[in-house]
Amino acid sequence: MFQKICLILALLVPTMLQAATFNPHKIITDDDLTDYTRMSFSGIQNFLDREDSILATYTTTDIDGAARSAAEIIYNTSYRYRLNAQFLLATIQKESSLVTGTNTSLLDWVLGYGVCDSCSKTDPKVVKYKGFAKQLDAAGSRIRDSYLADLDADNSTVSGWGVGITKTTLDGVAITPQNQATAVLYTYTPWLGYYGGDTSVGGNSLLFDVMERFFPNRASDILYYPNLSLLQDYNTGTVYKLERNELRPITSYTALLANYDPSRIIAVDSSVIERYDEGDPIVVPKFILIQAPSGGIYLIDSDHKKRAITSAAVFRQLGYNPEEVIPVNQADVDAIPEAAPITEADKYPLGAVLQNAVTGAVVYLDDEQVIHPVWSKSILDNRFKGYAIHPESPDLIASYEDGSPETYADGTLLKIPERDTIYVIDHGKKRPILSDTVLDKLGGYESVLTTNKAGLKLHETGKPLRLTKSKTTKKKSK
C-alpha cells in the first residue's frame, strides 16, 4: 500500500572515487587488514544480500557447535581476531569466489586454508580445517596470532616476510613489503599474480582487485555522523535514519516525505552504511491510524511504532474519525514494531504541540506529561514537522509539570549571523564543524539554518565534529 523507495531520490550523488593504483609492495593498508570496526553484523549481511551471494542465506555449525549464519560467523571472526571483515570477504572471493559464485562444494574450503597444491583433502592434517567456520577461525587465528604477532616481535613471519625485507614470490618477483599487511598477504599467498607476475595466477593481484571492486571507498579516516542524520546508500538508493547508532531503513516513500525533509538526505557510500547495525524499519508515516485485516486499529507514534487503540471509547476520546483509518495489509502491520497500547488515561498519547488559547504561546507536551516551551517558529518548524497544534486553556497547560525549553533537532546545521562558525546538533549539543570536508559530508553550506544567539545558547557546546580514525568499541552480533 505504501509506496516503497526503490530508486535514488533527486540527489546530487557524489562521483565514485577512482580505484587506487596497484603497488605490489603495498597491496592494502594495515587498517584494511586489521580495522575490525569497518563492518557491523548487519553491514556484512546487507553486503551479501546486495551481491546476491549464496552466503546471504547460508547457515552452518560454528566452532562452538551453534548454528549461525555465514554473516554472523564472518563478523565473529572479525571481532575475535581483530581483522577487517572487508578483508575476510575479499579473501573468500579470492580463494573460492563464494561471495559471487555458486560452487557449494567449496563451502567447506572457503578460504583454502590448510590445502596446498599437492595436498589431499582426505589427509587428516587437512580434514581438521574442513568446514566454513573452521576455515574462518583457523585463518583468522593464523593471521593474528602467528603472522602479525611474529611481525610485531621480530619483523618476520614464519616464511620470512617482513617490512623492508626483500623476498621473491613463487612467480619470481622481488617484493619489499612496505607494511605489515602486505607481508601478511605474501605469507598467506606467496604469489604476485597477473600484475607483473604469473599472468595465469590471481594471487595478491586478485586480492587487490576484489578489495577495490567490493570496497572502493574504504579509507580509515571517516566521519561518525550525528544522531538523526538521514543517510542514503547511493549504490542501492535506500534511505536510513541514524538513531541511537543504528540505521533504520525508511521503506516507505510516503513516510519519508510526510515526516522528513528530503533536502537533508546525505548520499554516502555503502561502506558507511555497513559500519552500523540495522534498526527497526520505518514503514509508515507518524501520527496516522492504520487498521489490520483482523480489525485491530493502531496509532503510529513519533518513533514510527504502532500502539493499539484498546477500545471504541478510547478512539472517540482521542477525537478521531473512522474515515481517518487506513486499511493496511498484514505484512505491513507485522513489519511495524509495537509499543504500549493506548488507554483511556492517555489524552495526548503521542505528546502534543499545544497553544495557549489566550496568549498564543506554543509549548510541547512530551509523552511523560511535561511541558517544554517552544521559543521560536524556527524551532517549531525544525522540530515538529507534521504535528497538529492544539489550542488549550491556560489552566490546562499550567496543570502540567514544567520542563526545559525545546531545542533544535539532532542533525541540524546551525549558525548565527554574527559568527562564521557552523555547528551540528548531536545528542542535544552543538558541535563545531572546523573543516569544509566535514561540512560537505553533512550536506554543505546550503543546508545550514541561521538562528539567533538565544537559539544557539539553548545547546551546550560539545566536542568538534572531525574526521577520525575508525577505532571504536564493537557491537556484539545479534
C-alpha positions as CSV (number, residue, x, y, z in Angstrom):
1,M,0.0,0.0,0.0
2,F,2.7,2.5,1.0
3,Q,5.0,3.2,-2.0
4,K,8.4,1.7,-1.5
5,I,11.6,3.6,-2.0
6,C,13.4,1.7,-4.8
7,L,15.2,4.5,-6.7
8,I,17.7,7.1,-5.7
9,L,15.9,10.3,-5.0
10,A,16.7,13.6,-6.8
11,L,20.1,14.0,-5.2
12,L,23.4,15.1,-6.5
13,V,25.2,11.9,-5.9
14,P,29.0,12.1,-5.4
15,T,31.2,10.7,-8.1
16,M,32.7,7.4,-7.1
17,L,36.4,7.6,-6.3
18,Q,38.8,6.3,-8.9
19,A,40.3,3.0,-8.0
20,A,43.7,3.1,-6.3
21,T,46.9,2.4,-8.2
22,F,48.3,-1.1,-7.7
23,N,51.5,-1.2,-5.7
24,P,52.9,-4.7,-5.4
25,H,54.9,-3.6,-2.3
26,K,51.8,-2.2,-0.6
27,I,48.8,-4.2,-1.7
28,I,46.5,-2.8,1.0
29,T,46.9,-0.6,4.1
30,D,47.4,-2.0,7.6
31,D,43.9,-0.7,8.5
32,D,42.5,-2.6,5.5
33,L,43.7,-5.7,7.3
34,T,43.1,-5.0,10.9
35,D,40.4,-2.4,11.3
36,Y,37.6,-4.6,12.7
37,T,35.2,-1.7,13.1
38,R,34.7,-1.4,9.3
39,M,31.6,-3.6,9.1
40,S,28.8,-4.4,11.6
41,F,27.0,-7.7,11.6
42,S,24.1,-6.0,9.7
43,G,26.6,-4.5,7.3
44,I,28.0,-7.9,6.4
45,Q,24.6,-9.3,5.9
46,N,23.4,-6.4,3.8
47,F,26.6,-6.7,1.6
48,L,26.0,-10.4,1.0
49,D,22.3,-9.6,0.2
50,R,23.4,-6.9,-2.2
51,E,25.8,-9.2,-4.0
52,D,23.0,-11.9,-4.2
53,S,25.6,-14.2,-2.6
54,I,24.8,-17.8,-1.7
55,L,26.4,-16.9,1.6
56,A,23.5,-14.5,2.3
57,T,21.2,-17.4,3.2
58,Y,23.9,-20.0,4.2
59,T,23.7,-21.3,7.8
60,T,26.1,-23.8,9.3
61,T,27.7,-25.0,12.5
62,D,30.0,-22.5,14.2
63,I,33.2,-23.6,16.1
64,D,31.2,-23.7,19.3
65,G,28.6,-26.1,17.9
66,A,25.8,-23.5,17.5
67,A,24.1,-22.9,14.2
68,R,24.8,-19.5,12.8
69,S,24.6,-17.6,9.5
70,A,27.6,-17.0,7.3
71,A,27.4,-13.3,8.1
72,E,27.5,-13.9,11.8
73,I,30.4,-16.3,11.6
74,I,32.4,-13.8,9.5
75,Y,31.5,-11.0,11.9
76,N,32.5,-13.0,15.0
77,T,35.8,-14.0,13.3
78,S,36.5,-10.3,12.5
79,Y,35.8,-9.4,16.2
80,R,37.6,-12.3,17.7
81,Y,40.8,-11.8,15.8
82,R,40.5,-8.0,15.2
83,L,40.6,-8.4,11.4
84,N,38.7,-6.3,8.9
85,A,35.6,-8.1,7.7
86,Q,36.1,-6.4,4.3
87,F,39.4,-8.2,4.1
88,L,37.8,-11.6,5.1
89,L,35.1,-11.2,2.4
90,A,37.7,-10.2,-0.2
91,T,39.8,-13.3,0.7
92,I,36.8,-15.5,0.5
93,Q,36.2,-14.2,-3.0
94,K,39.9,-14.6,-3.9
95,E,40.1,-18.2,-2.7
96,S,36.7,-19.7,-3.6
97,S,34.7,-17.0,-5.4
98,L,31.9,-17.7,-3.0
99,V,30.8,-14.1,-2.5
100,T,29.6,-14.1,-6.1
101,G,30.0,-17.8,-7.1
102,T,27.7,-20.7,-6.6
103,N,30.0,-23.8,-6.2
104,T,28.7,-25.2,-3.0
105,S,31.4,-27.8,-2.9
106,L,33.8,-25.1,-1.9
107,L,31.9,-24.0,1.2
108,D,33.9,-26.4,3.4
109,W,37.2,-24.9,2.0
110,V,36.0,-21.3,1.6
111,L,39.5,-19.8,2.4
112,G,41.6,-22.6,1.0
113,Y,43.2,-22.8,4.4
114,G,45.4,-25.8,5.0
115,V,45.0,-27.0,1.4
116,C,48.2,-26.9,-0.7
117,D,48.5,-27.7,-4.4
118,S,49.8,-31.2,-3.6
119,C,47.6,-31.8,-0.5
120,S,44.8,-34.4,-0.4
121,K,41.6,-33.1,1.3
122,T,41.2,-36.6,2.9
123,D,44.6,-36.2,4.7
124,P,43.8,-36.0,8.5
125,K,46.1,-32.9,8.7
126,V,43.9,-31.2,6.2
127,V,40.5,-32.6,7.3
128,K,40.7,-30.8,10.6
129,Y,40.3,-27.5,8.8
130,K,37.2,-28.7,6.8
131,G,34.1,-26.5,7.4
132,F,33.1,-22.9,6.8
133,A,33.5,-21.8,10.4
134,K,36.7,-23.8,10.9
135,Q,38.2,-22.2,7.8
136,L,37.4,-18.7,9.0
137,D,38.6,-19.4,12.6
138,A,41.9,-21.1,11.5
139,A,42.8,-18.4,9.0
140,G,41.9,-15.6,11.5
141,S,44.0,-17.2,14.2
142,R,47.0,-17.8,12.0
143,I,47.0,-14.2,10.7
144,R,46.5,-12.6,14.1
145,D,48.3,-15.0,16.5
146,S,51.1,-16.0,14.2
147,Y,51.8,-13.7,11.2
148,L,51.0,-10.4,13.0
149,A,52.4,-11.5,16.3
150,D,55.7,-12.5,14.7
151,L,55.9,-9.2,12.8
152,D,55.4,-7.3,16.0
153,A,58.0,-9.4,17.8
154,D,60.9,-9.6,15.2
155,N,59.5,-8.4,11.8
156,S,59.5,-11.8,10.2
157,T,56.6,-14.2,9.6
158,V,57.0,-18.0,9.5
159,S,58.1,-17.8,5.9
160,G,60.4,-14.9,6.3
161,W,58.3,-12.0,5.0
162,G,58.7,-8.7,6.8
163,V,58.5,-4.9,6.4
164,G,61.5,-3.7,4.4
165,I,62.8,-7.2,3.8
166,T,63.1,-8.1,0.1
167,K,61.9,-11.6,-0.8
168,T,61.0,-13.4,-4.0
169,T,57.4,-14.6,-4.7
170,L,56.7,-18.0,-6.2
171,D,56.2,-16.4,-9.6
172,G,59.7,-14.9,-9.4
173,V,59.2,-11.2,-8.5
174,A,61.3,-9.5,-5.9
175,I,59.0,-7.8,-3.3
176,T,59.9,-5.5,-0.4
177,P,56.7,-5.1,1.7
178,Q,56.2,-1.6,2.9
179,N,53.7,-2.5,5.7
180,Q,52.7,-5.4,7.8
181,A,49.5,-6.1,5.8
182,T,51.5,-6.7,2.6
183,A,53.9,-9.1,4.5
184,V,50.9,-11.0,5.8
185,L,49.4,-11.3,2.3
186,Y,52.5,-12.7,0.8
187,T,52.9,-15.1,3.7
188,Y,49.3,-16.3,3.1
189,T,49.6,-16.3,-0.7
190,P,53.2,-16.1,-1.9
191,W,52.2,-15.2,-5.5
192,L,52.1,-11.7,-7.0
193,G,49.8,-12.8,-9.8
194,Y,48.8,-11.1,-13.0
195,Y,50.0,-7.6,-12.2
196,G,53.7,-8.2,-13.0
197,G,54.0,-11.8,-12.0
198,D,52.5,-15.0,-13.4
199,T,49.6,-13.9,-15.6
200,S,47.8,-17.2,-15.1
201,V,47.6,-16.7,-11.3
202,G,45.3,-14.4,-9.4
203,G,47.4,-14.2,-6.2
204,N,47.6,-10.9,-4.5
205,S,46.8,-9.1,-7.7
206,L,43.3,-10.6,-7.4
207,L,43.0,-9.7,-3.7
208,F,43.7,-6.1,-4.6
209,D,41.1,-6.1,-7.4
210,V,38.5,-7.7,-5.2
211,M,39.0,-5.1,-2.4
212,E,38.8,-2.3,-5.0
213,R,35.6,-3.7,-6.5
214,F,33.8,-4.5,-3.3
215,F,35.1,-1.7,-1.1
216,P,36.4,1.2,-3.2
217,N,35.8,3.9,-0.6
218,R,37.2,2.2,2.5
219,A,39.5,4.9,3.8
220,S,40.1,4.7,7.5
221,D,39.6,8.5,8.0
222,I,35.8,8.6,8.4
223,L,33.0,10.7,9.8
224,Y,30.7,9.4,12.5
225,Y,27.5,11.1,11.6
226,P,25.4,12.9,14.2
227,N,22.3,11.3,15.6
228,L,19.2,11.6,13.4
229,S,21.1,12.1,10.2
230,L,19.3,10.9,7.1
231,L,21.8,8.8,5.0
232,Q,21.2,7.3,1.6
233,D,23.3,4.5,0.2
234,Y,24.0,5.8,-3.3
235,N,24.6,2.3,-4.5
236,T,21.2,0.9,-3.6
237,G,19.1,4.1,-3.1
238,T,17.9,3.0,0.4
239,V,17.4,5.9,2.8
240,Y,18.1,5.4,6.5
241,K,17.5,7.4,9.7
242,L,20.5,7.1,12.0
243,E,19.1,6.7,15.5
244,R,21.0,5.6,18.6
245,N,23.9,4.3,16.5
246,E,21.6,2.1,14.4
247,L,20.3,2.7,10.9
248,R,16.5,2.5,10.4
249,P,15.7,1.9,6.8
250,I,12.8,4.1,5.6
251,T,11.0,1.7,3.3
252,S,8.0,4.0,2.6
253,Y,8.3,6.9,0.2
254,T,5.2,8.3,1.9
255,A,6.7,8.2,5.3
256,L,9.9,9.9,4.1
257,L,8.0,12.8,2.5
258,A,5.5,13.1,5.3
259,N,7.9,13.3,8.2
260,Y,11.3,14.2,7.0
261,D,13.0,16.9,4.9
262,P,14.4,15.2,1.7
263,S,16.9,18.1,1.3
264,R,18.6,16.8,4.5
265,I,19.4,13.4,2.9
266,I,23.2,12.8,2.7
267,A,24.4,10.4,0.0
268,V,27.1,8.1,1.2
269,D,29.0,5.0,0.0
270,S,27.9,1.6,1.1
271,S,31.0,1.3,3.3
272,V,29.4,4.0,5.6
273,I,26.1,2.1,5.8
274,E,28.0,-1.1,6.6
275,R,29.5,0.3,9.7
276,Y,26.2,0.5,11.5
277,D,23.8,-2.2,12.7
278,E,20.3,-2.1,11.2
279,G,17.4,-1.0,13.4
280,D,13.7,-1.3,13.1
281,P,12.3,-0.2,9.7
282,I,10.2,2.9,9.2
283,V,7.2,1.5,7.2
284,V,4.5,4.2,7.6
285,P,4.3,7.9,8.5
286,K,4.0,9.1,12.0
287,F,0.6,10.1,13.5
288,I,-1.7,8.1,11.2
289,L,-4.3,5.4,12.1
290,I,-4.0,2.0,10.5
291,Q,-6.3,-1.0,10.6
292,A,-5.1,-4.6,10.3
293,P,-7.1,-7.1,8.3
294,S,-8.2,-8.6,11.6
295,G,-9.8,-5.3,12.5
296,G,-7.4,-4.0,15.1
297,I,-6.7,-0.3,14.9
298,Y,-3.3,1.2,15.7
299,L,-1.9,4.8,16.1
300,I,1.6,5.3,14.7
301,D,3.7,7.2,17.3
302,S,6.6,9.6,16.9
303,D,9.0,6.7,16.8
304,H,7.1,5.0,13.9
305,K,5.9,2.3,16.3
306,K,2.3,1.1,16.4
307,R,0.2,1.5,19.5
308,A,-3.0,-0.5,19.8
309,I,-6.2,1.5,20.5
310,T,-7.8,-0.6,23.1
311,S,-11.5,0.3,22.7
312,A,-14.0,2.3,20.8
313,A,-14.3,4.7,23.8
314,V,-10.5,5.4,23.6
315,F,-10.9,6.0,19.8
316,R,-13.7,8.5,20.4
317,Q,-11.9,10.2,23.3
318,L,-8.9,10.8,21.1
319,G,-11.1,12.7,18.6
320,Y,-10.5,10.6,15.6
321,N,-13.0,9.8,12.8
322,P,-13.4,6.4,11.2
323,E,-12.6,8.0,7.8
324,E,-9.1,8.7,9.0
325,V,-8.3,5.0,9.4
326,I,-6.2,3.5,6.6
327,P,-6.5,-0.3,5.9
328,V,-3.1,-1.9,5.8
329,N,-2.1,-5.4,4.7
330,Q,-0.9,-7.8,7.4
331,A,2.7,-7.9,6.1
332,D,3.0,-4.1,6.6
333,V,1.3,-4.3,10.1
334,D,3.8,-7.1,11.1
335,A,6.8,-5.1,9.9
336,I,6.0,-2.2,12.3
337,P,7.5,-2.5,15.8
338,E,4.9,-2.3,18.6
339,A,4.8,0.0,21.6
340,A,2.5,0.2,24.6
341,P,-1.3,0.2,23.9
342,I,-3.3,3.4,24.3
343,T,-5.9,3.5,27.2
344,E,-8.5,6.0,28.4
345,A,-5.8,7.6,30.6
346,D,-4.0,8.9,27.6
347,K,-5.4,12.2,26.3
348,Y,-2.3,13.0,24.3
349,P,-0.6,9.6,24.0
350,L,2.0,10.7,21.5
351,G,2.8,14.0,23.1
352,A,1.4,17.2,21.5
353,V,2.1,20.7,20.4
354,L,-0.3,22.9,22.5
355,Q,-1.0,26.6,22.0
356,N,-2.2,28.8,24.9
357,A,-5.7,30.0,23.7
358,V,-5.2,33.3,25.5
359,T,-1.5,34.3,25.0
360,G,-0.8,32.3,21.8
361,A,2.4,30.8,23.4
362,V,3.3,27.4,22.0
363,V,4.6,24.5,24.1
364,Y,5.3,20.9,23.6
365,L,3.8,18.3,25.9
366,D,6.0,15.2,25.9
367,D,4.9,11.6,26.5
368,E,5.8,11.9,30.2
369,Q,3.3,14.8,30.5
370,V,6.0,17.5,30.9
371,I,5.6,20.9,29.2
372,H,8.5,22.4,27.2
373,P,8.3,26.0,25.9
374,V,8.9,26.4,22.1
375,W,10.5,29.8,21.9
376,S,10.6,30.4,18.2
377,K,8.9,29.4,15.0
378,S,12.3,28.3,13.7
379,I,12.4,25.6,16.4
380,L,8.7,24.7,15.8
381,D,9.3,24.2,12.1
382,N,12.6,22.3,12.7
383,R,11.4,20.0,15.5
384,F,7.7,19.4,15.0
385,K,7.1,18.9,11.3
386,G,3.8,17.0,10.9
387,Y,2.4,17.8,14.3
388,A,-1.0,19.4,14.7
389,I,-1.3,22.4,17.0
390,H,-4.0,22.0,19.7
391,P,-5.5,25.2,21.3
392,E,-5.8,24.6,25.1
393,S,-6.8,26.7,28.1
394,P,-4.1,28.4,30.2
395,D,-5.3,26.4,33.2
396,L,-4.8,23.0,31.4
397,I,-1.3,24.0,30.3
398,A,-0.5,25.2,33.8
399,S,-1.6,21.8,35.2
400,Y,1.4,20.0,33.7
401,E,4.9,19.9,35.1
402,D,7.3,22.5,33.6
403,G,10.3,21.3,31.7
404,S,13.3,22.8,29.8
405,P,12.8,24.7,26.5
406,E,12.7,22.7,23.3
407,T,15.9,22.8,21.2
408,Y,16.8,22.2,17.6
409,A,16.6,18.6,16.4
410,D,19.7,16.4,16.2
411,G,21.4,16.6,12.8
412,T,20.5,20.3,12.3
413,L,23.3,22.5,11.0
414,L,23.2,25.9,12.7
415,K,25.0,29.3,12.7
416,I,24.3,32.8,13.7
417,P,24.8,35.9,11.6
418,E,27.4,37.4,13.9
419,R,29.8,34.5,13.6
420,D,31.2,32.2,10.8
421,T,31.3,29.1,13.0
422,I,28.9,26.4,11.9
423,Y,27.6,23.8,14.4
424,V,25.8,20.5,14.1
425,I,23.4,19.4,16.8
426,D,24.3,15.9,18.1
427,H,22.5,14.4,21.1
428,G,21.4,17.9,22.0
429,K,24.8,19.5,22.0
430,K,26.2,21.9,19.4
431,R,29.4,20.6,17.9
432,P,31.6,23.0,16.0
433,I,32.5,22.0,12.4
434,L,36.0,23.0,11.7
435,S,36.6,21.8,8.1
436,D,34.9,22.2,4.8
437,T,35.3,18.5,4.2
438,V,33.1,17.6,7.2
439,L,30.6,20.3,6.3
440,D,30.4,18.9,2.8
441,K,29.8,15.4,4.1
442,L,26.8,16.8,6.1
443,G,25.2,18.4,3.2
444,G,27.2,21.6,2.6
445,Y,26.6,25.2,3.4
446,E,23.2,25.3,1.7
447,S,21.9,23.0,4.5
448,V,22.8,25.4,7.3
449,L,20.0,27.0,9.2
450,T,20.5,30.5,10.6
451,T,19.3,31.2,14.1
452,N,19.9,33.8,16.7
453,K,22.1,33.9,19.8
454,A,19.3,32.8,22.1
455,G,18.5,29.8,19.9
456,L,22.2,28.8,19.8
457,K,22.6,29.2,23.5
458,L,19.9,26.6,24.1
459,H,22.5,24.0,23.3
460,E,25.6,23.1,25.4
461,T,28.8,23.2,23.3
462,G,30.2,19.7,22.6
463,K,33.4,18.5,21.0
464,P,34.2,19.5,17.4
465,L,33.0,17.0,14.8
466,R,36.0,15.8,12.9
467,L,37.1,13.1,10.6
468,T,38.5,10.4,12.7
469,K,40.3,7.1,12.7
470,S,37.8,4.3,12.8
471,K,38.7,2.7,16.1
472,T,35.6,2.2,18.2
473,T,34.1,-0.3,20.6
474,K,32.4,-3.0,18.6
475,K,28.8,-4.1,19.0
476,K,28.2,-7.8,19.6
477,S,26.4,-9.7,16.9
478,K,22.8,-10.3,17.1
